[in-house]
Amino acid sequence: MKPTPAFRALFTLLLAGGLLALWAGVQQGYSIRLNPGYTPHVFLRSPNLADALSYPPPAPPKADTVLRQLLAEQRKQKTDSTKTKVKRDTLNIQASIRLENPDDEGHYALDDFFSALEQVEHPQVADTVPLVRIAHYGDSQIEGDRTSVFLRWNFQRKFGGRGVGYLPVFEPANHHSVKTTHSENWKRNTIFFDKRKTGDYGISGVVFRYPPADKGKATQAFVGMEVDTKRTRYDRLQLWWGGPAAVDFELGLSVADSLVWEDTLRTDGAFHTTTIPLAANSEKFELWFTGPSPDVYGVALDGKRGVQLDNFPLRGHSGGGLLTMDEAYLREQVDKLNTRLIILQYGGNIVPYDNEDFTFYEEALLRVLLRMKRVAPHASILVVGVGDMARKVGEGYESYPSVPKIRDAQKRAAKRAKCAFWDLYRAMGGEGSIIAWANNDPPLAASDYAHLDYPGQRLIGDLLFKAMMHEYGLYLNRLEAERAADVTPRPQ
């Protein structure tokens, strides 16, 4: 009797499974890299008997102790940490989570940002202060709004603000609150992949365009968004766009399959934010583009005032691509958006390269920091150091020895550029902490011993916010002392 298709499929699966089991038995613990030349690294590793029978690898006792302390402190301050007036004598903070905010002749690295926050809090001027933006740059550690969402939530809870901020036309990771759809003709260029010949990227390091249609057909593209308004609320929708040539295109807003608004816009070489008349907290909409493509950077779902944090991730990136952005055009965007704090969170993608000396990375990061200081002279810059990561060693897992070396290189670069620095590695608990975080119930880190899970992202967001509010309290105390002494504060 001739074998049926179902029988052949079952036989093929059993044969493949048998061969895989044989390979695993012969080559226990052997790894094959599936994507040579690319990051992040993807490996296929055969299991071994020890893996199958063992519990998760134990973390060093010190890392376990630090984690227990962090979680206890988080539970203690969960309800009122952002409601208390921040003062130096009322905000207790562990030394391990304090950030470095260097003093440059009386002007501290975060003073420009804190000045903007103080105005937002000031009742006499709060309603006239434009939305204060934070740009959070990073790699896959912040992809899909990871960690950014909790920093944003903390800032908006204390200083006001709504919405999730910047959203690209599309990105590799799913967003927690917004589902994006788009036509298939969009092309994405970034400062890391598919680079442009020119440096006129959006502030996120990304630009989207659609090609001309075939002869005789209209050129169109769309991006649609479905917002979970139980998770996020917003007041306004903006399109961020530009383009070097004088090109006219039509922009339309569609709600429930009906065109409710349209306008003709023209590129002129400048950066534009166009506010689109969409009802606040609309759950579903589409933006339609007709005619030659402008440079589309993305959209923003914002409140009218307060603080907004924009998530700017690029998977596999280590930060060097920021140097390829046109300096004048980036400054134009920083100024127009009122970006007052730039957070740079990189380093994870060079951890697997266990160099003895990371001076090359220190110098590369220093160039990025000095460039950003020129681009954003009225903004503060904060470097978040690399977190702990672990790898398989023998029958267990150990932290990469490169992690503290990279952290030290980042710290030196930040100090030389007079930028603030937060030691994520130390805050997590140092060597072996990623193992403790992954072993926690619920897990705070993923089983790849590199990325954080949802609860871990929240903990980091809370810790970083607390560290920043400690420094903000010191700033308020200095400001109060200046005013009490009738000393006119230095212009910000």
One Martini backbone bead per residue (centre of mass of N, CA, C, O) as a GRO file, in nm:
protein
  492
    1MET     BB    1   0.098   0.036   0.022
    2LYS     BB    2   0.072   0.363  -0.013
    3PRO     BB    3   0.185   0.624   0.138
    4THR     BB    4   0.074   0.874   0.308
    5PRO     BB    5   0.125   1.202   0.370
    6ALA     BB    6   0.102   1.174   0.680
    7PHE     BB    7   0.312   0.948   0.710
    8ARG     BB    8   0.553   1.098   0.585
    9ALA     BB    9   0.555   1.330   0.787
   10LEU     BB   10   0.597   1.157   1.041
   11PHE     BB   11   0.858   1.021   0.950
   12THR     BB   12   1.025   1.281   0.918
   13LEU     BB   13   1.003   1.375   1.213
   14LEU     BB   14   1.126   1.121   1.345
   15LEU     BB   15   1.396   1.135   1.195
   16ALA     BB   16   1.479   1.418   1.287
   17GLY     BB   17   1.462   1.357   1.590
   18GLY     BB   18   1.671   1.127   1.592
   19LEU     BB   19   1.912   1.290   1.482
   20LEU     BB   20   1.907   1.508   1.705
   21ALA     BB   21   1.950   1.311   1.941
   22LEU     BB   22   2.219   1.198   1.841
   23TRP     BB   23   2.371   1.465   1.837
   24ALA     BB   24   2.325   1.533   2.140
   25GLY     BB   25   2.471   1.277   2.249
   26VAL     BB   26   2.752   1.331   2.113
   27GLN     BB   27   2.714   1.672   2.143
   28GLN     BB   28   2.738   1.785   2.431
   29GLY     BB   29   2.706   2.134   2.439
   30TYR     BB   30   2.693   2.207   2.145
   31SER     BB   31   2.754   2.484   1.919
   32ILE     BB   32   2.561   2.673   1.670
   33ARG     BB   33   2.586   2.931   1.455
   34LEU     BB   34   2.317   3.091   1.268
   35ASN     BB   35   2.445   3.419   1.249
   36PRO     BB   36   2.694   3.504   1.095
   37GLY     BB   37   2.774   3.855   1.137
   38TYR     BB   38   2.555   3.890   1.363
   39THR     BB   39   2.328   4.086   1.565
   40PRO     BB   40   2.233   3.892   1.769
   41HIS     BB   41   2.324   3.596   1.884
   42VAL     BB   42   2.255   3.268   1.733
   43PHE     BB   43   2.199   2.950   1.891
   44LEU     BB   44   2.260   2.596   1.865
   45ARG     BB   45   2.215   2.381   2.148
   46SER     BB   46   2.302   2.101   2.291
   47PRO     BB   47   2.202   1.905   2.520
   48ASN     BB   48   2.251   1.779   2.849
   49LEU     BB   49   2.219   1.588   3.122
   50ALA     BB   50   2.269   1.812   3.325
   51ASP     BB   51   2.052   2.003   3.225
   52ALA     BB   52   1.804   1.810   3.258
   53LEU     BB   53   1.868   1.753   3.590
   54SER     BB   54   1.896   2.047   3.661
   55TYR     BB   55   1.897   2.333   3.807
   56PRO     BB   56   1.933   2.635   3.826
   57PRO     BB   57   2.183   2.831   3.846
   58PRO     BB   58   2.365   2.958   4.083
   59ALA     BB   59   2.405   3.237   4.264
   60PRO     BB   60   2.571   3.454   4.412
   61PRO     BB   61   2.522   3.558   4.729
   62LYS     BB   62   2.544   3.864   4.680
   63ALA     BB   63   2.332   3.885   4.452
   64ASP     BB   64   2.097   3.775   4.619
   65THR     BB   65   2.101   3.991   4.841
   66VAL     BB   66   2.059   4.241   4.666
   67LEU     BB   67   1.788   4.156   4.546
   68ARG     BB   68   1.629   4.139   4.809
   69GLN     BB   69   1.666   4.441   4.876
   70LEU     BB   70   1.536   4.562   4.623
   71LEU     BB   71   1.254   4.430   4.655
   72ALA     BB   72   1.190   4.543   4.934
   73GLU     BB   73   1.212   4.843   4.854
   74GLN     BB   74   0.997   4.840   4.634
   75ARG     BB   75   0.758   4.758   4.817
   76LYS     BB   76   0.781   4.998   5.021
   77GLN     BB   77   0.771   5.236   4.766
   78LYS     BB   78   0.528   5.186   4.564
   79THR     BB   79   0.297   5.403   4.662
   80ASP     BB   80   0.498   5.691   4.738
   81SER     BB   81   0.759   5.772   4.563
   82THR     BB   82   0.608   6.015   4.371
   83LYS     BB   83   0.460   6.198   4.611
   84THR     BB   84   0.708   6.292   4.739
   85LYS     BB   85   0.893   6.536   4.842
   86VAL     BB   86   1.204   6.624   4.725
   87LYS     BB   87   1.468   6.564   4.959
   88ARG     BB   88   1.767   6.511   5.103
   89ASP     BB   89   1.636   6.430   5.403
   90THR     BB   90   1.401   6.212   5.271
   91LEU     BB   91   1.589   6.053   5.058
   92ASN     BB   92   1.662   5.732   5.046
   93ILE     BB   93   1.977   5.575   4.930
   94GLN     BB   94   2.159   5.358   4.784
   95ALA     BB   95   2.479   5.352   4.678
   96SER     BB   96   2.436   5.144   4.432
   97ILE     BB   97   2.206   5.359   4.286
   98ARG     BB   98   2.371   5.586   4.241
   99LEU     BB   99   2.452   5.862   4.060
  100GLU     BB  100   2.661   6.044   3.841
  101ASN     BB  101   2.686   6.416   3.896
  102PRO     BB  102   2.880   6.625   3.772
  103ASP     BB  103   3.087   6.905   3.855
  104ASP     BB  104   3.101   7.221   3.658
  105GLU     BB  105   3.142   7.490   3.813
  106GLY     BB  106   2.829   7.453   3.945
  107HIS     BB  107   2.751   7.258   3.700
  108TYR     BB  108   2.547   7.006   3.652
  109ALA     BB  109   2.469   6.757   3.432
  110LEU     BB  110   2.135   6.773   3.520
  111ASP     BB  111   2.034   7.075   3.532
  112ASP     BB  112   1.875   7.123   3.270
  113PHE     BB  113   1.657   6.916   3.329
  114PHE     BB  114   1.573   7.015   3.614
  115SER     BB  115   1.476   7.291   3.523
  116ALA     BB  116   1.238   7.182   3.359
  117LEU     BB  117   1.098   7.034   3.593
  118GLU     BB  118   1.056   7.281   3.778
  119GLN     BB  119   0.864   7.424   3.582
  120VAL     BB  120   0.645   7.206   3.571
  121GLU     BB  121   0.593   7.233   3.895
  122HIS     BB  122   0.527   7.527   3.858
  123PRO     BB  123   0.224   7.685   3.895
  124GLN     BB  124   0.276   7.963   3.734
  125VAL     BB  125   0.410   7.798   3.454
  126ALA     BB  126   0.311   7.509   3.368
  127ASP     BB  127   0.100   7.587   3.132
  128THR     BB  128   0.351   7.722   2.948
  129VAL     BB  129   0.509   7.466   2.933
  130PRO     BB  130   0.648   7.265   2.740
  131LEU     BB  131   0.699   6.966   2.647
  132VAL     BB  132   0.904   6.732   2.803
  133ARG     BB  133   1.178   6.555   2.666
  134ILE     BB  134   1.291   6.212   2.632
  135ALA     BB  135   1.578   6.035   2.511
  136HIS     BB  136   1.588   5.675   2.449
  137TYR     BB  137   1.874   5.507   2.390
  138GLY     BB  138   1.929   5.176   2.224
  139ASP     BB  139   1.887   4.846   2.229
  140SER     BB  140   1.729   4.547   2.296
  141GLN     BB  141   1.678   4.632   2.597
  142ILE     BB  142   1.447   4.863   2.473
  143GLU     BB  143   1.275   4.706   2.305
  144GLY     BB  144   0.940   4.772   2.298
  145ASP     BB  145   0.973   4.969   2.564
  146ARG     BB  146   1.175   4.876   2.745
  147THR     BB  147   1.179   5.043   3.052
  148SER     BB  148   1.065   5.307   2.937
  149VAL     BB  149   0.774   5.270   3.046
  150PHE     BB  150   0.861   5.308   3.353
  151LEU     BB  151   0.990   5.578   3.336
  152ARG     BB  152   0.746   5.726   3.219
  153TRP     BB  153   0.546   5.661   3.442
  154ASN     BB  154   0.699   5.808   3.667
  155PHE     BB  155   0.715   6.091   3.542
  156GLN     BB  156   0.404   6.128   3.490
  157ARG     BB  157   0.311   6.091   3.782
  158LYS     BB  158   0.475   6.348   3.887
  159PHE     BB  159   0.471   6.566   3.613
  160GLY     BB  160   0.313   6.467   3.393
  161GLY     BB  161   0.141   6.313   3.132
  162ARG     BB  162   0.097   6.143   2.807
  163GLY     BB  163   0.153   5.867   2.658
  164VAL     BB  164   0.418   5.703   2.440
  165GLY     BB  165   0.503   5.864   2.203
  166TYR     BB  166   0.710   5.733   2.001
  167LEU     BB  167   0.641   5.589   1.664
  168PRO     BB  168   0.692   5.379   1.426
  169VAL     BB  169   0.594   5.227   1.150
  170PHE     BB  170   0.818   5.003   1.222
  171GLU     BB  171   0.924   4.704   1.415
  172PRO     BB  172   1.044   4.409   1.542
  173ALA     BB  173   0.889   4.480   1.798
  174ASN     BB  174   0.648   4.471   2.022
  175HIS     BB  175   0.400   4.657   2.160
  176HIS     BB  176   0.215   4.701   2.456
  177SER     BB  177  -0.016   4.938   2.332
  178VAL     BB  178   0.061   4.916   2.012
  179LYS     BB  179  -0.075   4.838   1.699
  180THR     BB  180   0.084   4.786   1.385
  181THR     BB  181   0.015   4.890   1.052
  182HIS     BB  182   0.113   4.832   0.696
  183SER     BB  183   0.235   4.882   0.414
  184GLU     BB  184   0.471   4.707   0.197
  185ASN     BB  185   0.629   4.985   0.071
  186TRP     BB  186   0.812   5.022   0.300
  187LYS     BB  187   1.127   5.178   0.387
  188ARG     BB  188   1.412   5.110   0.601
  189ASN     BB  189   1.634   5.341   0.758
  190THR     BB  190   1.947   5.332   0.935
  191ILE     BB  191   2.237   5.381   1.138
  192PHE     BB  192   2.288   5.048   1.096
  193PHE     BB  193   2.081   4.976   0.872
  194ASP     BB  194   2.052   5.079   0.570
  195LYS     BB  195   2.210   5.323   0.491
  196ARG     BB  196   2.253   5.641   0.420
  197LYS     BB  197   2.422   5.885   0.245
  198THR     BB  198   2.274   6.058   0.429
  199GLY     BB  199   2.209   6.225   0.765
  200ASP     BB  200   1.874   6.261   0.742
  201TYR     BB  201   1.750   6.172   1.013
  202GLY     BB  202   1.583   6.097   1.260
  203ILE     BB  203   1.611   6.110   1.600
  204SER     BB  204   1.599   5.781   1.605
  205GLY     BB  205   1.767   5.678   1.335
  206VAL     BB  206   1.513   5.693   1.135
  207VAL     BB  207   1.367   5.609   0.803
  208PHE     BB  208   1.076   5.650   0.588
  209ARG     BB  209   0.985   5.501   0.266
  210TYR     BB  210   0.825   5.519  -0.057
  211PRO     BB  211   0.785   5.421  -0.366
  212PRO     BB  212   0.717   5.454  -0.670
  213ALA     BB  213   0.485   5.386  -0.881
  214ASP     BB  214   0.365   5.256  -1.131
  215LYS     BB  215   0.270   5.326  -1.423
  216GLY     BB  216  -0.060   5.460  -1.373
  217LYS     BB  217  -0.018   5.477  -1.060
  218ALA     BB  218  -0.078   5.544  -0.747
  219THR     BB  219   0.089   5.682  -0.475
  220GLN     BB  220   0.082   5.470  -0.180
  221ALA     BB  221   0.046   5.485   0.187
  222PHE     BB  222   0.033   5.320   0.514
  223VAL     BB  223  -0.059   5.375   0.870
  224GLY     BB  224  -0.162   5.180   1.149
  225MET     BB  225  -0.349   5.215   1.470
  226GLU     BB  226  -0.384   5.029   1.785
  227VAL     BB  227  -0.511   5.138   2.094
  228ASP     BB  228  -0.465   5.076   2.435
  229THR     BB  229  -0.664   5.266   2.653
  230LYS     BB  230  -0.602   5.102   2.921
  231ARG     BB  231  -0.282   5.175   2.911
  232THR     BB  232  -0.328   5.443   2.730
  233ARG     BB  233  -0.326   5.801   2.717
  234TYR     BB  234  -0.427   6.074   2.490
  235ASP     BB  235  -0.438   6.400   2.309
  236ARG     BB  236  -0.224   6.362   2.063
  237LEU     BB  237  -0.134   6.371   1.709
  238GLN     BB  238   0.183   6.317   1.544
  239LEU     BB  239   0.389   6.406   1.269
  240TRP     BB  240   0.713   6.306   1.163
  241TRP     BB  241   0.892   6.512   0.921
  242GLY     BB  242   1.052   6.536   0.583
  243GLY     BB  243   1.277   6.673   0.331
  244PRO     BB  244   1.481   6.809   0.077
  245ALA     BB  245   1.256   6.846  -0.125
  246ALA     BB  246   1.009   6.997  -0.329
  247VAL     BB  247   0.733   6.818  -0.208
  248ASP     BB  248   0.414   6.701  -0.274
  249PHE     BB  249   0.172   6.579  -0.031
  250GLU     BB  250  -0.077   6.363   0.095
  251LEU     BB  251  -0.268   6.378   0.401
  252GLY     BB  252  -0.456   6.122   0.574
  253LEU     BB  253  -0.749   6.056   0.781
  254SER     BB  254  -0.862   5.739   0.912
  255VAL     BB  255  -1.193   5.640   1.036
  256ALA     BB  256  -1.370   5.375   0.993
  257ASP     BB  257  -1.307   5.389   0.671
  258SER     BB  258  -1.292   5.714   0.694
  259LEU     BB  259  -1.236   6.022   0.564
  260VAL     BB  260  -1.171   6.311   0.793
  261TRP     BB  261  -0.881   6.408   0.677
  262GLU     BB  262  -0.689   6.660   0.483
  263ASP     BB  263  -0.360   6.740   0.333
  264THR     BB  264  -0.111   6.958   0.197
  265LEU     BB  265   0.235   6.894   0.172
  266ARG     BB  266   0.582   7.031   0.207
  267THR     BB  267   0.897   6.998   0.135
  268ASP     BB  268   1.212   7.199   0.276
  269GLY     BB  269   1.447   7.061   0.473
  270ALA     BB  270   1.275   7.041   0.723
  271PHE     BB  271   1.143   6.994   1.035
  272HIS     BB  272   0.830   6.826   1.121
  273THR     BB  273   0.519   6.888   1.310
  274THR     BB  274   0.201   6.735   1.271
  275THR     BB  275  -0.112   6.807   1.376
  276ILE     BB  276  -0.378   6.579   1.417
  277PRO     BB  277  -0.738   6.572   1.413
  278LEU     BB  278  -0.764   6.373   1.677
  279ALA     BB  279  -0.922   6.219   1.900
  280ALA     BB  280  -0.894   6.155   2.206
  281ASN     BB  281  -0.835   5.819   2.255
  282SER     BB  282  -0.817   5.679   2.004
  283GLU     BB  283  -0.811   5.337   1.893
  284LYS     BB  284  -0.840   5.391   1.565
  285PHE     BB  285  -0.611   5.442   1.279
  286GLU     BB  286  -0.517   5.614   0.966
  287LEU     BB  287  -0.241   5.692   0.749
  288TRP     BB  288  -0.231   5.867   0.438
  289PHE     BB  289  -0.021   5.849   0.142
  290THR     BB  290   0.006   6.082  -0.139
  291GLY     BB  291   0.259   6.054  -0.344
  292PRO     BB  292   0.542   6.159  -0.286
  293SER     BB  293   0.788   6.086  -0.067
  294PRO     BB  294   0.860   6.145   0.234
  295ASP     BB  295   1.016   6.181   0.536
  296VAL     BB  296   0.949   5.934   0.772
  297TYR     BB  297   0.972   5.893   1.134
  298GLY     BB  298   0.680   5.926   1.271
  299VAL     BB  299   0.491   5.912   1.567
  300ALA     BB  300   0.288   6.085   1.830
  301LEU     BB  301   0.170   6.013   2.164
  302ASP     BB  302   0.035   6.280   2.357
  303GLY     BB  303   0.048   6.534   2.562
  304LYS     BB  304   0.042   6.881   2.641
  305ARG     BB  305   0.198   6.816   2.912
  306GLY     BB  306   0.499   6.766   3.074
  307VAL     BB  307   0.616   6.430   3.021
  308GLN     BB  308   0.829   6.268   2.771
  309LEU     BB  309   0.920   5.935   2.649
  310ASP     BB  310   1.144   5.823   2.404
  311ASN     BB  311   1.181   5.531   2.204
  312PHE     BB  312   1.529   5.439   2.070
  313PRO     BB  313   1.578   5.154   1.910
  314LEU     BB  314   1.860   4.920   1.811
  315ARG     BB  315   1.935   4.629   1.704
  316GLY     BB  316   2.285   4.573   1.765
  317HIS     BB  317   2.361   4.840   1.881
  318SER     BB  318   2.643   5.075   2.009
  319GLY     BB  319   2.613   5.405   1.896
  320GLY     BB  320   2.793   5.493   1.643
  321GLY     BB  321   2.560   5.585   1.441
  322LEU     BB  322   2.518   5.878   1.557
  323LEU     BB  323   2.760   6.000   1.380
  324THR     BB  324   2.582   5.989   1.095
  325MET     BB  325   2.430   6.230   1.180
  326ASP     BB  326   2.316   6.526   1.115
  327GLU     BB  327   2.386   6.782   1.318
  328ALA     BB  328   2.188   7.012   1.239
  329TYR     BB  329   1.930   6.835   1.213
  330LEU     BB  330   1.931   6.725   1.502
  331ARG     BB  331   1.916   6.996   1.645
  332GLU     BB  332   1.644   7.083   1.530
  333GLN     BB  333   1.486   6.852   1.670
  334VAL     BB  334   1.560   6.899   1.963
  335ASP     BB  335   1.444   7.188   1.977
  336LYS     BB  336   1.149   7.138   1.873
  337LEU     BB  337   1.093   6.901   2.098
  338ASN     BB  338   1.223   6.955   2.378
  339THR     BB  339   1.493   6.807   2.450
  340ARG     BB  340   1.638   6.753   2.795
  341LEU     BB  341   1.702   6.434   2.769
  342ILE     BB  342   1.978   6.197   2.724
  343ILE     BB  343   1.973   5.845   2.684
  344LEU     BB  344   2.242   5.601   2.704
  345GLN     BB  345   2.196   5.235   2.622
  346TYR     BB  346   2.479   5.043   2.603
  347GLY     BB  347   2.705   4.731   2.533
  348GLY     BB  348   2.587   4.435   2.491
  349ASN     BB  349   2.717   4.375   2.190
  350ILE     BB  350   3.032   4.356   2.321
  351VAL     BB  351   3.051   4.136   2.541
  352PRO     BB  352   3.144   3.868   2.375
  353TYR     BB  353   3.406   4.047   2.341
  354ASP     BB  354   3.697   3.948   2.520
  355ASN     BB  355   3.863   4.194   2.594
  356GLU     BB  356   4.115   4.352   2.774
  357ASP     BB  357   4.066   4.620   2.597
  358PHE     BB  358   3.829   4.922   2.594
  359THR     BB  359   3.938   5.190   2.468
  360PHE     BB  360   3.792   5.201   2.195
  361TYR     BB  361   3.510   5.241   2.328
  362GLU     BB  362   3.563   5.493   2.487
  363GLU     BB  363   3.629   5.674   2.239
  364ALA     BB  364   3.363   5.629   2.087
  365LEU     BB  365   3.175   5.736   2.311
  366LEU     BB  366   3.298   6.015   2.337
  367ARG     BB  367   3.218   6.111   2.054
  368VAL     BB  368   2.916   6.089   2.102
  369LEU     BB  369   2.892   6.281   2.346
  370LEU     BB  370   3.010   6.535   2.213
  371ARG     BB  371   2.801   6.549   1.991
  372MET     BB  372   2.547   6.571   2.175
  373LYS     BB  373   2.638   6.837   2.311
  374ARG     BB  374   2.627   7.005   2.052
  375VAL     BB  375   2.331   6.941   1.971
  376ALA     BB  376   2.249   6.964   2.310
  377PRO     BB  377   2.316   7.231   2.509
  378HIS     BB  378   2.017   7.217   2.683
  379ALA     BB  379   2.094   6.928   2.760
  380SER     BB  380   2.108   6.625   2.910
  381ILE     BB  381   2.340   6.348   2.993
  382LEU     BB  382   2.288   5.985   3.015
  383VAL     BB  383   2.468   5.703   3.123
  384VAL     BB  384   2.399   5.360   3.084
  385GLY     BB  385   2.521   5.093   3.190
  386VAL     BB  386   2.601   4.785   3.173
  387GLY     BB  387   2.478   4.484   3.227
  388ASP     BB  388   2.445   4.181   3.323
  389MET     BB  389   2.606   3.881   3.182
  390ALA     BB  390   2.579   3.537   3.066
  391ARG     BB  391   2.753   3.215   3.037
  392LYS     BB  392   2.856   2.916   2.933
  393VAL     BB  393   3.039   2.709   3.183
  394GLY     BB  394   3.033   2.414   3.143
  395GLU     BB  395   2.777   2.336   3.387
  396GLY     BB  396   2.747   2.653   3.389
  397TYR     BB  397   2.721   2.999   3.492
  398GLU     BB  398   2.880   3.311   3.385
  399SER     BB  399   3.000   3.601   3.386
  400TYR     BB  400   3.120   3.821   3.192
  401PRO     BB  401   3.438   3.966   3.204
  402SER     BB  402   3.362   4.229   3.025
  403VAL     BB  403   3.156   4.399   3.178
  404PRO     BB  404   3.335   4.578   3.375
  405LYS     BB  405   3.507   4.695   3.144
  406ILE     BB  406   3.280   4.841   2.996
  407ARG     BB  407   3.179   5.005   3.231
  408ASP     BB  408   3.446   5.162   3.272
  409ALA     BB  409   3.451   5.292   2.991
  410GLN     BB  410   3.184   5.447   3.026
  411LYS     BB  411   3.264   5.606   3.277
  412ARG     BB  412   3.506   5.756   3.154
  413ALA     BB  413   3.358   5.895   2.923
  414ALA     BB  414   3.155   6.053   3.095
  415LYS     BB  415   3.363   6.210   3.261
  416ARG     BB  416   3.508   6.351   3.019
  417ALA     BB  417   3.213   6.478   2.920
  418LYS     BB  418   3.032   6.560   3.165
  419CYS     BB  419   2.844   6.313   3.237
  420ALA     BB  420   2.616   6.114   3.337
  421PHE     BB  421   2.608   5.812   3.560
  422TRP     BB  422   2.481   5.466   3.552
  423ASP     BB  423   2.523   5.162   3.742
  424LEU     BB  424   2.377   4.877   3.653
  425TYR     BB  425   2.561   4.652   3.751
  426ARG     BB  426   2.560   4.739   4.049
  427ALA     BB  427   2.251   4.756   4.094
  428MET     BB  428   2.204   4.443   4.039
  429GLY     BB  429   2.495   4.309   4.194
  430GLY     BB  430   2.682   4.219   3.980
  431GLU     BB  431   2.823   3.938   3.985
  432GLY     BB  432   2.562   3.714   3.892
  433SER     BB  433   2.284   3.875   3.882
  434ILE     BB  434   2.140   3.752   3.632
  435ILE     BB  435   2.092   3.479   3.771
  436ALA     BB  436   1.917   3.581   4.003
  437TRP     BB  437   1.700   3.709   3.819
  438ALA     BB  438   1.624   3.441   3.665
  439ASN     BB  439   1.556   3.273   3.943
  440ASN     BB  440   1.333   3.424   4.009
  441ASP     BB  441   0.997   3.461   4.175
  442PRO     BB  442   0.966   3.603   3.934
  443PRO     BB  443   1.126   3.657   3.663
  444LEU     BB  444   1.369   3.922   3.570
  445ALA     BB  445   1.502   3.727   3.359
  446ALA     BB  446   1.609   3.570   3.101
  447SER     BB  447   1.738   3.259   2.977
  448ASP     BB  448   1.984   3.423   2.828
  449TYR     BB  449   2.134   3.613   3.033
  450ALA     BB  450   2.056   3.937   2.918
  451HIS     BB  451   1.754   3.986   2.944
  452LEU     BB  452   1.468   4.139   3.051
  453ASP     BB  453   1.194   4.114   3.218
  454TYR     BB  454   0.923   4.275   3.312
  455PRO     BB  455   0.995   4.300   3.621
  456GLY     BB  456   1.288   4.398   3.566
  457GLN     BB  457   1.219   4.654   3.414
  458ARG     BB  458   1.068   4.785   3.647
  459LEU     BB  459   1.297   4.791   3.849
  460ILE     BB  460   1.487   4.968   3.680
  461GLY     BB  461   1.295   5.206   3.644
  462ASP     BB  462   1.275   5.264   3.950
  463LEU     BB  463   1.577   5.300   4.017
  464LEU     BB  464   1.644   5.528   3.820
  465PHE     BB  465   1.435   5.727   3.919
  466LYS     BB  466   1.537   5.742   4.208
  467ALA     BB  467   1.820   5.846   4.137
  468MET     BB  468   1.718   6.108   3.999
  469MET     BB  469   1.552   6.221   4.244
  470HIS     BB  470   1.789   6.261   4.426
  471GLU     BB  471   1.928   6.475   4.245
  472TYR     BB  472   1.684   6.664   4.236
  473GLY     BB  473   1.685   6.730   4.536
  474LEU     BB  474   1.964   6.865   4.533
  475TYR     BB  475   1.886   7.084   4.335
  476LEU     BB  476   1.661   7.216   4.505
  477ASN     BB  477   1.846   7.288   4.741
  478ARG     BB  478   2.032   7.474   4.583
  479LEU     BB  479   1.812   7.666   4.484
  480GLU     BB  480   1.710   7.748   4.765
  481ALA     BB  481   1.978   7.865   4.866
  482GLU     BB  482   2.006   8.084   4.652
  483ARG     BB  483   1.739   8.233   4.717
  484ALA     BB  484   1.794   8.284   5.021
  485ALA     BB  485   2.068   8.449   4.934
  486ASP     BB  486   1.999   8.627   4.687
  487VAL     BB  487   2.078   8.451   4.432
  488THR     BB  488   2.115   8.449   4.106
  489PRO     BB  489   2.052   8.228   3.889
  490ARG     BB  490   2.178   8.065   3.653
  491PRO     BB  491   2.140   8.038   3.337
  492GLN     BB  492   1.996   7.765   3.134
   0.00000   0.00000   0.00000
